[in-house]
Amino acid sequence: MQNMTRRHALKTTALLGAAAALRPSLFAQPVAGGLRVSLKDLPYDYDALEPAIDEKTMRIHHGKHHGGYVRNLQTALEELPGQSSMEGLLRDIPLLPESLQTTVRNNGGGHWNHDLFWEIMAPPGEGGGGQPRGSLAATILRDFGSLKAFTDQFSQAASGVFGSGWAWLIVTPQGRLKVTSTPNQDNPLMRGLVPDTELGTPILGLDVWEHAYYLHYQNRRGDYVSNWWKVVNWDAVGAKFEQAR
């Protein structure tokens, strides 16, 4: 058993070393003990997004679903001591030991996606709702023609996800805004797992797994998507846009 553990450790070290040689910035300066993750408190009360998203759904979604992703991911990270950032981890999943790739893909994606999801929402009248401003508003106008054209395209992408997944607004490597979607807990950071044309930095994401809406909306995903716009925190999305440019 000790020999198998040692061989596994050497294999992992070799893979991470090769990745560092290719893109050292993603693996440089790991935090002490490696990357650790945690379930953050929501930036608002569980009932604060009602009626768009109900309290019971928020409690289960955050505490049970997101909490489960965090626990499973941290277990996997104990075998990956060289990681320094979630973004770097997700971008390099194909370079990880094969035995850990699916776990990191599902639980790392689930953790990162949900962290963003909670951050880009706010209670109505307290940052939620309204319209984008500043450079984000100008770029939406440039790339989609109008805010309505963008929200229509995004809503269609969210409603059109077959089964479970996410709809995204991303900043592409060329600096354009683009609407896309991914299945399950994938996201547009995942090089080698999503098409190259769909890669980019997510600044807005909508969870369309059934656990995100079914208690309140049942099969009416379209109603969930429509009401969700009332709690989008455009200032938070705008800040993420500035960081991604």
C-alpha positions as CSV (number, residue, x, y, z in Angstrom):
1,M,0.0,0.0,0.0
2,Q,2.9,2.4,0.8
3,N,4.5,1.7,-2.6
4,M,1.2,2.4,-4.4
5,T,0.8,5.6,-2.5
6,R,4.4,6.7,-3.3
7,R,4.0,5.8,-7.0
8,H,0.7,7.8,-7.0
9,A,2.4,10.8,-5.4
10,L,5.3,10.7,-7.8
11,K,2.9,10.6,-10.8
12,T,0.9,13.5,-9.4
13,T,4.1,15.5,-8.8
14,A,5.3,14.8,-12.4
15,L,2.0,15.9,-13.9
16,L,1.9,19.1,-11.9
17,G,5.5,19.8,-12.7
18,A,4.8,19.5,-16.4
19,A,1.8,21.8,-16.1
20,A,3.9,24.4,-14.3
21,A,6.5,24.3,-17.1
22,L,3.8,25.0,-19.6
23,R,1.9,27.7,-17.6
24,P,3.9,28.5,-14.5
25,S,1.6,31.4,-13.5
26,L,-1.2,29.0,-12.8
27,F,0.8,26.9,-10.4
28,A,3.3,29.3,-8.9
29,Q,3.3,30.3,-5.2
30,P,0.9,27.7,-3.8
31,V,-0.7,28.7,-0.4
32,A,0.7,26.9,2.6
33,G,-0.7,23.4,2.7
34,G,-2.2,23.8,-0.8
35,L,-5.6,25.2,-1.9
36,R,-8.4,25.0,0.6
37,V,-12.0,25.7,0.0
38,S,-14.9,26.6,2.2
39,L,-18.7,27.2,2.1
40,K,-19.1,31.0,2.5
41,D,-22.0,32.5,4.1
42,L,-24.5,34.1,1.7
43,P,-24.2,37.9,1.4
44,Y,-28.0,38.1,2.3
45,D,-30.6,36.2,4.3
46,Y,-32.0,33.0,2.9
47,D,-35.4,34.7,2.4
48,A,-34.0,37.9,0.9
49,L,-34.5,36.9,-2.7
50,E,-38.2,36.1,-2.4
51,P,-40.5,35.9,-4.3
52,A,-38.0,35.2,-7.1
53,I,-36.3,32.4,-5.2
54,D,-37.9,31.1,-2.0
55,E,-36.2,30.6,1.3
56,K,-36.6,26.8,1.5
57,T,-34.9,26.4,-1.9
58,M,-32.1,28.7,-0.9
59,R,-31.4,26.8,2.3
60,I,-31.3,23.4,0.6
61,H,-29.4,24.7,-2.4
62,H,-26.7,26.5,-0.4
63,G,-26.3,24.3,2.6
64,K,-26.9,20.8,1.1
65,H,-25.9,21.0,-2.6
66,H,-23.2,23.6,-2.5
67,G,-21.9,22.3,0.9
68,G,-21.6,18.8,-0.6
69,Y,-19.5,20.1,-3.5
70,V,-17.2,21.8,-1.0
71,R,-16.7,18.7,1.1
72,N,-16.0,16.4,-1.9
73,L,-13.7,18.9,-3.5
74,Q,-11.6,19.4,-0.3
75,T,-11.1,15.7,-0.1
76,A,-9.8,15.6,-3.6
77,L,-7.5,18.6,-3.0
78,E,-5.7,16.6,-0.2
79,E,-4.2,14.7,-3.1
80,L,-3.3,17.8,-5.1
81,P,-1.0,19.9,-2.8
82,G,0.4,22.0,-5.7
83,Q,-2.8,23.9,-6.5
84,S,-3.0,27.6,-5.8
85,S,-6.3,28.9,-7.2
86,M,-9.7,27.6,-8.2
87,E,-9.5,29.1,-11.7
88,G,-6.1,27.4,-12.3
89,L,-7.5,24.1,-11.1
90,L,-10.5,24.2,-13.4
91,R,-8.5,25.3,-16.4
92,D,-6.1,22.4,-16.1
93,I,-8.4,19.5,-15.2
94,P,-7.0,17.4,-18.1
95,L,-3.6,17.6,-16.6
96,L,-4.7,16.2,-13.2
97,P,-4.4,12.5,-12.3
98,E,-7.1,10.7,-14.2
99,S,-8.5,9.3,-11.0
100,L,-9.3,12.8,-9.8
101,Q,-10.5,14.5,-13.0
102,T,-14.2,13.7,-12.7
103,T,-14.3,14.5,-9.0
104,V,-12.7,17.9,-9.6
105,R,-14.8,18.6,-12.7
106,N,-18.1,18.0,-10.9
107,N,-17.3,19.3,-7.4
108,G,-14.8,22.0,-8.4
109,G,-17.2,23.2,-11.0
110,G,-20.1,23.0,-8.6
111,H,-18.2,25.0,-6.0
112,W,-16.9,27.7,-8.3
113,N,-20.2,28.1,-10.2
114,H,-22.2,28.5,-7.0
115,D,-19.8,31.0,-5.5
116,L,-20.3,33.2,-8.5
117,F,-24.1,32.6,-8.5
118,W,-24.6,33.8,-5.0
119,E,-22.3,36.8,-5.6
120,I,-24.2,38.1,-8.6
121,M,-27.6,38.2,-6.9
122,A,-29.0,40.7,-4.4
123,P,-32.5,41.4,-2.9
124,P,-34.8,43.5,-5.0
125,G,-34.3,47.2,-4.1
126,E,-30.9,46.4,-2.4
127,G,-28.9,46.0,-5.6
128,G,-31.0,43.3,-7.2
129,G,-32.8,44.2,-10.5
130,G,-32.4,47.4,-12.4
131,Q,-30.0,47.6,-15.4
132,P,-26.3,47.3,-16.1
133,R,-24.3,50.6,-16.1
134,G,-21.1,52.1,-17.3
135,S,-18.7,50.1,-19.5
136,L,-20.7,46.9,-19.1
137,A,-23.9,48.5,-20.4
138,A,-21.9,50.0,-23.3
139,T,-20.3,46.6,-24.1
140,I,-23.7,44.8,-24.0
141,L,-25.0,47.4,-26.5
142,R,-22.0,46.9,-28.7
143,D,-22.1,43.1,-28.7
144,F,-25.8,42.4,-28.6
145,G,-27.4,45.5,-30.0
146,S,-29.6,46.2,-26.9
147,L,-30.1,45.0,-23.4
148,K,-33.4,43.3,-24.4
149,A,-31.6,41.4,-27.2
150,F,-29.0,40.2,-24.6
151,T,-31.6,39.2,-21.9
152,D,-33.7,37.4,-24.6
153,Q,-30.7,35.4,-25.8
154,F,-29.5,34.6,-22.3
155,S,-33.0,33.5,-21.2
156,Q,-33.3,31.3,-24.3
157,A,-30.0,29.7,-23.5
158,A,-31.1,29.0,-19.9
159,S,-34.5,27.7,-20.9
160,G,-32.9,25.5,-23.6
161,V,-30.4,23.6,-21.4
162,F,-31.5,20.0,-21.7
163,G,-31.5,18.5,-18.2
164,S,-29.1,20.1,-15.8
165,G,-26.6,22.9,-16.4
166,W,-25.9,26.6,-16.5
167,A,-26.3,29.6,-18.8
168,W,-23.4,32.1,-18.9
169,L,-22.4,35.5,-19.9
170,I,-18.7,35.4,-20.6
171,V,-15.8,37.6,-21.6
172,T,-14.0,35.9,-24.4
173,P,-10.2,35.9,-24.8
174,Q,-10.9,38.6,-27.6
175,G,-12.7,40.8,-25.1
176,R,-16.2,40.3,-26.5
177,L,-19.3,39.4,-24.5
178,K,-20.9,36.1,-25.4
179,V,-23.8,34.0,-24.1
180,T,-23.2,30.3,-23.8
181,S,-24.3,27.3,-21.7
182,T,-22.8,24.2,-20.3
183,P,-24.1,20.9,-19.0
184,N,-24.0,19.7,-15.4
185,Q,-21.4,21.7,-13.4
186,D,-19.1,22.5,-16.3
187,N,-18.2,26.1,-16.9
188,P,-16.4,28.1,-19.6
189,L,-13.0,28.1,-17.7
190,M,-12.6,24.3,-18.4
191,R,-10.1,24.1,-21.2
192,G,-10.1,20.8,-23.0
193,L,-13.6,19.9,-21.6
194,V,-15.7,22.6,-23.3
195,P,-15.3,23.7,-27.0
196,D,-12.6,26.3,-27.6
197,T,-15.2,28.6,-29.0
198,E,-17.1,28.6,-25.7
199,L,-14.1,29.4,-23.5
200,G,-14.0,32.6,-21.5
201,T,-14.3,34.2,-18.1
202,P,-17.9,33.9,-16.7
203,I,-19.3,37.2,-15.2
204,L,-22.9,36.1,-15.0
205,G,-24.3,32.6,-14.5
206,L,-27.7,31.1,-13.9
207,D,-28.1,27.6,-12.4
208,V,-30.9,25.7,-14.1
209,W,-30.5,22.4,-12.3
210,E,-33.9,21.4,-11.0
211,H,-32.8,21.8,-7.4
212,A,-32.4,25.5,-8.0
213,Y,-36.1,26.1,-8.7
214,Y,-38.3,23.0,-8.6
215,L,-39.7,23.4,-5.1
216,H,-41.3,26.7,-6.1
217,Y,-41.7,26.6,-9.9
218,Q,-42.0,22.8,-10.5
219,N,-41.6,22.4,-14.3
220,R,-42.0,26.1,-15.1
221,R,-38.3,26.8,-15.7
222,G,-39.2,29.8,-17.9
223,D,-41.0,31.5,-15.0
224,Y,-37.9,31.0,-12.8
225,V,-35.6,32.5,-15.5
226,S,-37.9,35.4,-16.0
227,N,-38.2,36.2,-12.3
228,W,-34.4,35.7,-11.7
229,W,-33.7,38.9,-13.6
230,K,-35.3,40.8,-10.7
231,V,-32.5,39.7,-8.4
232,V,-29.5,40.1,-10.6
233,N,-26.9,42.4,-9.0
234,W,-25.7,44.4,-12.0
235,D,-23.0,46.2,-10.0
236,A,-21.5,42.9,-9.0
237,V,-21.6,41.7,-12.6
238,G,-20.0,45.0,-13.7
239,A,-17.2,44.6,-11.2
240,K,-16.5,41.1,-12.6
241,F,-16.6,42.5,-16.1
242,E,-13.9,45.0,-15.2
243,Q,-11.7,42.3,-13.7
244,A,-12.1,40.0,-16.7
245,R,-11.3,42.7,-19.4
